[in-house]
Amino acid sequence: MWPPVAGEQRPMMHLDVQVGDLDDAVAEAVALGATLAQDQPQPDVRVLLDPAGHPFCLVRDDG
């Protein structure tokens, strides 16, 4: 569940994917069935939910 809720089960695994262009990667993920999470805690990271509701992050790779 994103964001975590006190008393609820926490995610067992978290997936971060580094991307060169954050906006393009988000658009591609959404086109493939992901949804953008309402809570976005960092400017260089986008939290998305897969079709089953599991969170994953796209992280801008500045290097």
C-alpha positions as CSV (number, residue, x, y, z in Angstrom):
1,M,0.0,0.0,0.0
2,W,1.3,3.5,-0.8
3,P,1.7,5.5,1.2
4,P,2.2,3.0,4.1
5,V,-0.6,3.0,6.7
6,A,0.1,2.3,10.4
7,G,-1.2,-1.2,11.3
8,E,-1.4,-2.4,7.6
9,Q,1.0,-4.8,6.0
10,R,4.1,-3.1,4.6
11,P,5.5,-4.0,1.1
12,M,7.7,-7.0,1.1
13,M,9.9,-5.8,-1.7
14,H,10.4,-2.4,-3.4
15,L,11.5,-1.9,-7.0
16,D,13.3,1.2,-8.1
17,V,14.0,1.6,-11.9
18,Q,16.5,4.3,-13.0
19,V,15.5,6.2,-16.1
20,G,17.0,8.9,-18.2
21,D,13.8,10.9,-18.8
22,L,11.4,10.7,-16.0
23,D,8.4,12.2,-17.9
24,D,8.8,9.8,-20.8
25,A,9.2,6.8,-18.5
26,V,6.1,7.7,-16.5
27,A,4.1,8.1,-19.8
28,E,5.3,4.7,-21.0
29,A,4.5,3.0,-17.7
30,V,1.0,4.6,-17.7
31,A,0.5,3.4,-21.3
32,L,1.3,-0.1,-20.1
33,G,-1.3,0.0,-17.3
34,A,0.4,1.6,-14.3
35,T,-1.1,4.5,-12.5
36,L,0.6,7.5,-10.9
37,A,0.3,7.4,-7.1
38,Q,-1.3,10.3,-5.4
39,D,1.6,10.8,-2.9
40,Q,4.8,11.9,-4.6
41,P,7.5,12.4,-1.9
42,Q,10.5,13.4,-4.0
43,P,11.0,15.6,-7.1
44,D,13.3,13.2,-8.9
45,V,11.2,10.1,-8.2
46,R,7.8,9.0,-9.4
47,V,5.8,6.4,-7.4
48,L,3.5,4.4,-9.6
49,L,1.2,1.5,-9.0
50,D,1.1,-1.6,-11.2
51,P,-2.4,-2.9,-12.2
52,A,-2.6,-5.0,-9.0
53,G,-1.8,-1.9,-6.9
54,H,1.8,-2.7,-6.0
55,P,4.0,0.4,-5.8
56,F,7.3,0.8,-7.7
57,C,9.4,3.9,-8.4
58,L,10.9,5.4,-11.4
59,V,14.1,7.4,-10.4
60,R,15.7,10.0,-12.7
61,D,19.3,9.0,-13.3
62,D,21.4,12.1,-13.5
63,G,24.7,10.3,-13.9
